Amino acid sequence: MAGRTKPAARDKGAELRGFEAGFAAGQQQFDRGEFLEAARTWAAAAALLPETAEHRSNRAAIHEYMADAYERALAGSEDPELLREGLAPLDRYAEQLAAADPAAALPGPVVTVREDLRARLERLEAPPPVVEPEPVAKPEPPPARPPTRPWKGLAAGGGVALAGGVAMLSLFAVGFTRARARTKEFDDPARGCALSGPEGECAEIYSAGKSANTLAVVGLVTAPLLVGAGVAMLVLATRRRGQAQALTPTLGRGFVGVSWERRF
């Protein structure tokens, strides 16, 4: 678009950091059952990234999550303002995607929820019908809910396990460093601990070194177990998710996040 300039590197980093923070905050709200708040948080995060090829997978993922959250939050709602609120970011996303790539298709969940919200809003805003004697129409069945996502629990558990493994590696590093420092203090000829044994100040140094060594051993033993379990859970979650879509870690220069890939 004319008049737009390419954002500076620091601005680009800020956009990605803001997107990642909004993505994580929305997931926490969703997990607590705060579906409307999660949808609003994800809508704000999605607005931080432009509709470009570089960000397309991340924008597709967060709009699918947003559609799911709005569907849950507005199930059975007869409030036109809330229905318009849920429809607006999905319509905006459809317009931006079509402008950027006319051949690109909207994600299936976005299409389903968008059509449902629009139909419900049109029914509420339609003029009242002329009152005439007629058979009472049967109520329409509720729209089919999307299938559950059993892989999400595995993905979350895998992430927690990987984080625990990293923490255990940090524990090992701290314990190893402290144990090495205490060993040097104990072996210092000026203190004479090697001759007098663990007494007085030497006893304190010996005790501190022993505790640090225990921390290092615990971290060294536990870290690979947690990392292995986390990787296994993430692999299993990816397989359950199916070949059509995949949520994968995204590691780039200056940021860490997730990307959503769809194959046709």
C-alpha positions as CSV (number, residue, x, y, z in Angstrom):
1,M,0.0,0.0,0.0
2,A,1.4,3.5,-0.9
3,G,2.7,5.5,2.0
4,R,3.6,2.4,4.1
5,T,7.3,1.9,5.0
6,K,9.0,-1.3,6.0
7,P,9.2,-1.4,9.8
8,A,12.6,-1.2,11.4
9,A,14.2,-4.3,12.9
10,R,13.4,-3.3,16.4
11,D,9.8,-2.6,15.5
12,K,9.5,-6.0,13.9
13,G,10.9,-7.6,17.1
14,A,8.4,-5.7,19.2
15,E,5.5,-6.9,17.0
16,L,6.6,-10.5,17.4
17,R,7.2,-10.2,21.1
18,G,3.8,-8.6,21.6
19,F,2.1,-11.3,19.4
20,E,3.8,-14.1,21.4
21,A,2.8,-12.5,24.7
22,G,-0.8,-12.1,23.6
23,F,-0.8,-15.7,22.3
24,A,0.3,-17.1,25.6
25,A,-2.0,-14.9,27.7
26,G,-5.0,-15.9,25.6
27,Q,-4.1,-19.6,26.0
28,Q,-4.0,-19.2,29.8
29,Q,-7.5,-17.5,29.7
30,F,-8.9,-20.2,27.4
31,D,-7.6,-22.9,29.7
32,R,-9.4,-21.2,32.7
33,G,-12.6,-21.2,30.7
34,E,-12.5,-17.4,30.1
35,F,-13.4,-17.9,26.4
36,L,-14.6,-14.3,25.6
37,E,-11.5,-12.8,27.3
38,A,-9.3,-15.2,25.4
39,A,-10.9,-14.4,22.1
40,R,-10.4,-10.6,22.7
41,T,-6.8,-11.2,23.7
42,W,-6.0,-13.2,20.6
43,A,-7.8,-10.6,18.4
44,A,-5.5,-7.9,19.8
45,A,-2.4,-10.1,19.3
46,A,-3.4,-10.9,15.7
47,A,-3.7,-7.2,14.9
48,L,0.1,-6.8,15.7
49,L,1.2,-8.9,12.7
50,P,0.6,-7.8,9.1
51,E,-0.9,-10.3,6.6
52,T,2.3,-11.3,4.9
53,A,3.8,-14.6,3.8
54,E,6.2,-14.4,6.7
55,H,3.4,-14.2,9.3
56,R,0.6,-16.1,7.5
57,S,0.9,-19.4,9.4
58,N,0.9,-17.6,12.8
59,R,-2.1,-15.5,11.8
60,A,-4.0,-18.5,10.6
61,A,-3.3,-20.4,13.8
62,I,-4.4,-17.5,16.1
63,H,-7.6,-16.9,14.1
64,E,-8.5,-20.6,14.4
65,Y,-8.0,-20.3,18.1
66,M,-10.0,-17.1,18.2
67,A,-12.9,-18.6,16.3
68,D,-13.0,-21.5,18.7
69,A,-13.1,-19.2,21.7
70,Y,-15.8,-16.9,20.2
71,E,-17.9,-20.0,19.4
72,R,-17.7,-21.3,23.0
73,A,-18.2,-17.8,24.5
74,L,-21.3,-16.9,22.4
75,A,-23.0,-20.3,22.3
76,G,-26.7,-19.6,22.7
77,S,-26.1,-15.8,22.9
78,E,-28.8,-13.5,21.7
79,D,-26.8,-10.3,22.2
80,P,-26.2,-8.6,18.8
81,E,-23.3,-6.5,20.1
82,L,-21.4,-9.6,21.2
83,L,-22.2,-11.4,17.9
84,R,-20.9,-8.3,15.9
85,E,-17.8,-8.3,18.1
86,G,-17.0,-11.9,17.3
87,L,-17.7,-11.5,13.6
88,A,-15.7,-8.3,13.1
89,P,-12.1,-9.7,13.5
90,L,-13.0,-12.8,11.4
91,D,-14.4,-10.6,8.6
92,R,-11.3,-8.3,8.9
93,Y,-9.0,-11.4,8.6
94,A,-10.9,-12.7,5.6
95,E,-10.6,-9.3,3.8
96,Q,-6.9,-8.9,4.6
97,L,-6.1,-12.5,3.5
98,A,-8.0,-12.0,0.2
99,A,-6.2,-8.7,-0.5
100,A,-2.8,-10.3,0.2
101,D,-3.4,-13.5,-1.7
102,P,-6.7,-14.0,-3.6
103,A,-5.9,-17.7,-4.0
104,A,-5.5,-18.4,-0.3
105,A,-8.3,-20.2,1.5
106,L,-9.6,-19.4,5.0
107,P,-9.0,-22.0,7.7
108,G,-12.1,-24.3,8.0
109,P,-12.9,-23.3,11.7
110,V,-12.9,-19.6,10.7
111,V,-15.3,-20.3,7.9
112,T,-17.7,-22.3,10.1
113,V,-17.8,-19.9,13.0
114,R,-18.0,-16.8,10.7
115,E,-21.0,-18.2,8.9
116,D,-22.7,-19.2,12.1
117,L,-22.3,-15.8,13.8
118,R,-23.5,-14.0,10.6
119,A,-26.6,-16.1,10.3
120,R,-27.5,-15.6,14.0
121,L,-26.9,-11.9,13.7
122,E,-29.1,-11.6,10.6
123,R,-31.9,-13.5,12.3
124,L,-31.8,-11.1,15.3
125,E,-31.7,-8.0,13.1
126,A,-34.4,-9.1,10.6
127,P,-37.6,-7.1,10.8
128,P,-40.4,-8.9,12.8
129,P,-42.6,-11.0,10.5
130,V,-46.2,-10.2,9.9
131,V,-48.3,-12.0,12.5
132,E,-50.4,-14.6,10.7
133,P,-51.9,-17.9,11.8
134,E,-49.4,-20.5,10.8
135,P,-47.9,-23.7,12.2
136,V,-45.3,-23.3,14.8
137,A,-41.9,-24.0,13.3
138,K,-39.7,-26.5,15.0
139,P,-36.6,-25.0,16.5
140,E,-33.5,-25.4,14.4
141,P,-30.9,-27.8,15.8
142,P,-27.8,-26.2,17.3
143,P,-24.8,-26.0,15.1
144,A,-22.5,-28.9,15.3
145,R,-19.6,-28.3,17.6
146,P,-16.1,-28.9,16.3
147,P,-14.4,-32.1,17.4
148,T,-12.4,-32.0,20.6
149,R,-8.7,-31.7,20.5
150,P,-7.1,-34.4,22.6
151,W,-3.7,-33.4,21.4
152,K,-3.8,-30.1,23.1
153,G,-3.3,-31.7,26.6
154,L,-0.3,-33.6,25.3
155,A,1.2,-30.5,23.7
156,A,0.8,-28.5,26.9
157,G,2.2,-31.4,29.0
158,G,5.2,-31.7,26.6
159,G,5.9,-28.0,26.9
160,V,5.8,-28.2,30.7
161,A,8.1,-31.2,30.7
162,L,10.6,-29.5,28.4
163,A,10.5,-26.4,30.6
164,G,11.2,-28.6,33.6
165,G,14.1,-30.2,31.8
166,V,15.6,-26.8,31.1
167,A,15.2,-25.9,34.7
168,M,17.0,-29.1,35.8
169,L,19.9,-28.3,33.5
170,S,20.1,-24.9,35.1
171,L,20.0,-26.6,38.5
172,F,22.9,-28.8,37.4
173,A,24.9,-25.9,36.2
174,V,24.4,-23.9,39.4
175,G,25.2,-26.9,41.6
176,F,28.3,-27.9,39.6
177,T,29.7,-24.3,39.7
178,R,29.1,-24.0,43.5
179,A,30.6,-27.5,44.2
180,R,33.7,-26.7,42.2
181,A,34.1,-23.4,44.0
182,R,33.8,-25.0,47.4
183,T,36.3,-27.7,46.4
184,K,38.8,-25.1,45.6
185,E,38.2,-23.4,48.9
186,F,38.6,-26.7,50.8
187,D,41.8,-27.6,48.9
188,D,43.4,-24.1,49.4
189,P,46.7,-24.8,51.3
190,A,46.2,-21.5,53.2
191,R,43.2,-22.9,55.0
192,G,44.8,-26.3,55.7
193,C,41.5,-28.1,55.4
194,A,43.2,-31.1,53.8
195,L,45.3,-31.6,57.0
196,S,42.8,-30.6,59.7
197,G,39.8,-32.3,58.2
198,P,36.2,-30.9,58.1
199,E,36.3,-28.8,61.3
200,G,35.2,-25.2,61.9
201,E,35.3,-23.1,58.8
202,C,36.4,-26.2,56.8
203,A,33.3,-28.1,58.0
204,E,31.1,-25.3,56.6
205,I,32.9,-25.3,53.3
206,Y,32.7,-29.1,53.1
207,S,28.9,-29.1,53.9
208,A,28.2,-26.4,51.3
209,G,30.2,-28.3,48.7
210,K,28.3,-31.5,49.5
211,S,24.9,-29.8,49.1
212,A,26.0,-28.2,45.9
213,N,27.2,-31.5,44.5
214,T,23.8,-33.0,45.4
215,L,22.0,-30.3,43.4
216,A,24.2,-31.0,40.4
217,V,23.5,-34.7,40.6
218,V,19.8,-34.2,40.8
219,G,19.8,-31.8,37.9
220,L,22.0,-34.1,35.8
221,V,19.8,-37.1,36.4
222,T,16.4,-35.4,36.1
223,A,17.0,-33.1,33.1
224,P,17.3,-35.8,30.4
225,L,14.2,-37.6,31.7
226,L,12.1,-34.5,31.5
227,V,13.4,-33.5,28.1
228,G,12.8,-37.0,26.8
229,A,9.3,-37.1,28.1
230,G,8.5,-33.6,26.8
231,V,9.8,-34.5,23.3
232,A,7.8,-37.8,23.3
233,M,4.6,-36.0,24.3
234,L,5.1,-33.3,21.6
235,V,5.7,-35.9,18.9
236,L,2.6,-37.8,20.0
237,A,0.5,-34.6,20.0
238,T,1.7,-33.7,16.5
239,R,0.7,-37.2,15.2
240,R,-2.7,-36.9,16.8
241,R,-3.2,-33.5,15.3
242,G,-3.0,-35.1,11.9
243,Q,-1.1,-34.5,8.7
244,A,-3.3,-31.6,7.5
245,Q,-2.4,-29.2,10.3
246,A,0.6,-29.0,12.7
247,L,1.5,-26.7,15.6
248,T,5.3,-26.6,15.7
249,P,7.9,-24.5,17.6
250,T,9.2,-21.5,15.6
251,L,12.8,-20.4,16.4
252,G,14.1,-17.4,14.6
253,R,16.6,-14.7,15.0
254,G,15.4,-12.7,18.0
255,F,12.3,-14.6,18.8
256,V,10.8,-17.9,19.9
257,G,7.2,-18.8,19.1
258,V,4.9,-21.2,17.4
259,S,3.8,-21.6,13.8
260,W,0.7,-23.3,12.4
261,E,1.1,-25.2,9.1
262,R,-1.7,-26.4,6.8
263,R,-1.0,-28.5,3.8
264,F,-3.5,-28.9,0.8
